[in-house]
Amino acid sequence: MKITKAVFPAAGFGTRFLPATKSIPKEMLPVVDKPLIQYCVEEAKASGLTEIIFVTGRGKRAIEDYFDTSVELETILKKKDQKEILRLVSNISEDLQYVYTRQKKPLGLGHAIWCAKNIIGGEPFAVFLSDDIIDSKVPVMKQMLRVFGKHPSTILAVQKVPGKKTHMYGIIKGKKVGPGTYRVMDVVEKPKKNPPSNLAIIGRYILAPEIFGAIENTMPDGHGEIQLTDAIKILLKTQDVYACEFSGERFDAGDKTGFLRANISFALKKPEIRDELRRFMKKLVS
Ligand code: G1P
């Protein structure tokens, strides 16, 4: 079974980046020279997915404009013969189909995904949380699709985190069934104590369509939000769920330090700015 659709929840207020996010969607904050959401869209494309479904909300129109063709801009760049910039700009909208729907109320990640139910229909699909930018040789979604090839069911991306950070993530209890592959026995969203392991769910999922029914049966948490992890727990009662411990460096761009780390790390990969940035950082710490 081929997976072609990817859901990108993008309706949050971005409160951790206020006041910057008062009028700019958090997803559009640049990491070096690209909006952070583009890193994930590129990962989706490099993994062979073709349909991107954004679940947005009020004040997120900049995302639609960004992934659309800008005829005026492209005409000017063509006239000026700025081929390289033109390539960067036109690449964004090529080859992929973009679909938009809205999450009308802030009812949590599970609910955001449920908003894409009618667009997805009855097939398995991918989910990308754009806060998680992952730098890897093989795109993480591609690594997960390989696991899906062997175990065509729900697949969660996981990574080991330090014990003191398990309360910040969905945590799995898993049984190793192959290199970097676990059969998931249980999941807990942000355990305050006694985490079942230190394998944390990172923002990439392949979900079976039955997740929508599970979301409908999920009770809101203490903050009135429907958590995806809680829906996966329900799904586990009737279906197999697997986890893929991916290789790659993950940046939590939803957090100020993680966002700056991502900027520095990706900037240091750019030959045109690398040396000057290095000199500047050396001076800062000397
Ligand atoms: C969400 C999920 C959590 C997961 C995390 C990964 O939490 O609910 O299970 O571990 O993303 O980034 P959030 O960080 O949105 O609170």
Residues whose N, C-alpha, C, O or C-beta is under 5 A from the ligand:
A	BS01	G1P	M168 Y169 G170 I201 I202 G203 T229
